[in-house]
């Protein structure tokens, strides 16, 4: 393995961790900084979102839904990722996939997969494409609420 590969892998792992930590904390400007300007985000129930402004609506919409169903901001929401596989195609392009699960005050809420494309923009690894799946959810949880309303999480 070459040194650039080690740096790329660690940078991509950090990218995914920052996505979860910033999103869970409602720091959406910091989340948007993790996407390339022309990035695409795909979710199960909405049309594809192109570019930072459209992608941001996924997060603000989730925040609104959480407030609506929970009567305010939840005490916490934590996305956890596992089995992160990274396939490097070049020093500036990679693909990845990992499992996620979401923990809230009531426990496990929903789970699924992230399927990603990454690219280097201005010297930083960023998401160029992120596809989110939801493989399951608990009854009466946030994931179930969104699935029944055709919304994303």
Backbone torsions as a table, in degrees:
resi	resn	phi	psi	omega
1	UNK	NA	137.1	179.4
2	UNK	-89.4	159.6	-176.7
3	UNK	-59.8	-39.6	-179.6
4	UNK	-60.3	-32.8	179.5
5	UNK	-67.1	-41.5	177.5
6	UNK	-63.2	-43.9	179.3
7	UNK	-64.0	-42.9	180.0
8	UNK	-62.9	-47.0	-178.8
9	UNK	-60.7	-45.4	-179.2
10	UNK	-67.8	-37.2	177.5
11	UNK	-64.0	-39.8	179.3
12	UNK	-69.4	-40.8	176.5
13	UNK	-60.2	-41.9	178.6
14	UNK	-64.7	-39.2	177.9
15	UNK	-57.6	-48.5	-179.1
16	UNK	-65.3	-40.3	178.7
17	UNK	-64.0	-42.2	179.6
18	UNK	-66.0	-36.3	176.3
19	UNK	-56.9	-50.2	-178.1
20	UNK	-67.4	-48.2	-176.3
21	UNK	-63.8	-45.1	-179.1
22	UNK	-71.0	-40.1	178.3
23	UNK	-63.6	-43.8	-179.5
24	UNK	-65.3	-25.3	-179.4
25	UNK	-94.2	2.0	179.1
26	UNK	75.0	17.0	178.6
27	UNK	-90.3	75.1	-172.2
28	UNK	-72.1	-29.5	175.3
29	UNK	-61.5	-41.4	178.9
30	UNK	-68.3	-34.0	175.7
31	UNK	-65.6	-44.1	-178.6
32	UNK	-63.3	-29.3	176.9
33	UNK	-65.4	-11.8	-178.3
34	UNK	-91.7	-4.6	-178.9
35	UNK	-108.0	142.1	171.2
36	UNK	-63.5	150.6	-178.5
37	UNK	-54.6	-33.6	-178.6
38	UNK	-104.6	25.5	-178.0
39	UNK	-64.1	160.1	176.1
40	UNK	-122.4	138.7	173.1
41	UNK	-127.0	130.1	-179.0
42	UNK	-115.0	134.5	177.0
43	UNK	-131.9	164.1	-173.1
44	UNK	-65.0	-27.0	-168.4
45	UNK	-122.6	1.7	-179.8
46	UNK	-124.0	159.2	172.1
47	UNK	-62.1	155.4	177.7
48	UNK	-54.2	144.5	178.0
49	UNK	-107.7	130.2	-176.7
50	UNK	-115.0	122.8	177.0
51	UNK	84.5	165.0	-172.9
52	UNK	-59.2	-45.5	-176.1
53	UNK	-63.1	-42.6	178.8
54	UNK	-70.7	-40.4	179.9
55	UNK	-61.7	-38.9	179.5
56	UNK	-56.1	-33.9	-177.7
57	UNK	-63.7	-25.3	176.0
58	UNK	-62.8	-43.5	-176.8
59	UNK	-75.4	-41.8	179.2
60	UNK	-69.0	-34.8	176.2
61	UNK	-65.6	-39.8	177.4
62	UNK	-64.2	-40.7	178.8
63	UNK	-62.1	-43.0	178.6
64	UNK	-62.7	-43.7	-179.3
65	UNK	-64.5	-43.1	178.2
66	UNK	-59.5	-42.6	179.0
67	UNK	-65.3	-41.0	-178.4
68	UNK	-64.5	-47.0	-175.2
69	UNK	-82.7	-22.8	-176.7
70	UNK	-104.0	-1.3	-179.5
71	UNK	74.1	20.1	-179.3
72	UNK	148.2	-171.6	180.0
73	UNK	-70.9	132.5	178.9
74	UNK	-66.4	155.2	178.0
75	UNK	-58.1	-41.9	175.0
76	UNK	-162.5	156.8	172.0
77	UNK	-141.8	131.1	-176.9
78	UNK	-133.8	117.5	172.0
79	UNK	-89.9	131.5	176.9
80	UNK	-120.8	138.1	177.6
81	UNK	-114.5	153.6	-180.0
82	UNK	-150.6	162.1	177.3
83	UNK	51.8	52.3	-178.9
84	UNK	-79.7	112.1	176.9
85	UNK	-102.4	131.8	-179.0
86	UNK	-123.8	124.7	176.4
87	UNK	-111.5	110.7	179.3
88	UNK	-85.1	126.7	178.8
89	UNK	-100.8	-24.9	178.5
90	UNK	-167.2	176.2	176.4
91	UNK	-64.7	-6.9	-178.5
92	UNK	-129.0	2.2	-179.0
93	UNK	-140.5	139.0	178.8
94	UNK	-153.8	162.4	172.0
95	UNK	-123.7	156.4	177.9
96	UNK	-154.4	162.4	175.2
97	UNK	-153.8	145.9	178.0
98	UNK	-156.8	161.3	174.2
99	UNK	-88.9	152.5	171.9
100	UNK	-135.2	156.2	167.2
101	UNK	-142.2	152.3	-174.7
102	UNK	-117.1	125.7	178.2
103	UNK	-107.5	133.8	175.7
104	UNK	-130.9	-176.0	-176.6
105	UNK	-55.4	-33.7	-178.7
106	UNK	-83.4	-2.1	179.9
107	UNK	110.8	-151.2	179.7
108	UNK	-61.7	130.6	-178.6
109	UNK	-108.3	-57.5	179.4
110	UNK	-153.1	168.0	-175.2
111	UNK	-152.2	160.8	-179.1
112	UNK	179.8	-149.3	-176.4
113	UNK	-136.3	147.9	168.0
114	UNK	-107.1	132.6	174.7
115	UNK	-123.8	117.3	-166.7
116	UNK	-123.8	157.4	163.4
117	UNK	-123.1	138.8	-179.3
118	UNK	-123.6	151.0	176.0
119	UNK	-148.3	159.0	177.3
120	UNK	-92.4	124.5	177.1
121	UNK	-128.6	122.2	-178.5
122	UNK	50.8	41.6	174.8
123	UNK	81.9	4.3	-178.8
124	UNK	-122.3	140.6	172.4
125	UNK	-75.0	128.7	-179.4
126	UNK	-135.5	163.0	171.8
127	UNK	-72.6	128.8	170.1
128	UNK	-103.1	-22.8	175.7
129	UNK	-156.7	135.3	176.2
130	UNK	-135.1	125.6	175.2
131	UNK	-114.3	130.8	-177.6
132	UNK	-114.6	132.5	172.3
133	UNK	-116.3	155.4	170.5
134	UNK	-120.7	112.3	-177.0
135	UNK	-86.5	-23.3	179.9
136	UNK	-171.4	168.7	-179.3
137	UNK	-159.9	160.7	177.4
138	UNK	-86.6	152.6	176.3
139	UNK	-61.4	142.0	176.3
140	UNK	68.4	9.8	177.9
141	UNK	-90.3	-179.3	178.8
142	UNK	-61.9	-44.5	179.1
143	UNK	-60.5	-43.0	179.1
144	UNK	-65.4	-40.8	178.8
145	UNK	-59.6	-46.9	-178.6
146	UNK	-68.2	-40.0	179.5
147	UNK	-62.5	-39.6	-178.5
148	UNK	-71.3	-24.0	-178.9
149	UNK	-100.4	1.1	-178.8
150	UNK	69.2	30.8	179.6
151	UNK	-113.8	169.5	178.3
152	UNK	-99.5	174.1	-173.3
153	UNK	-120.7	NA	NA
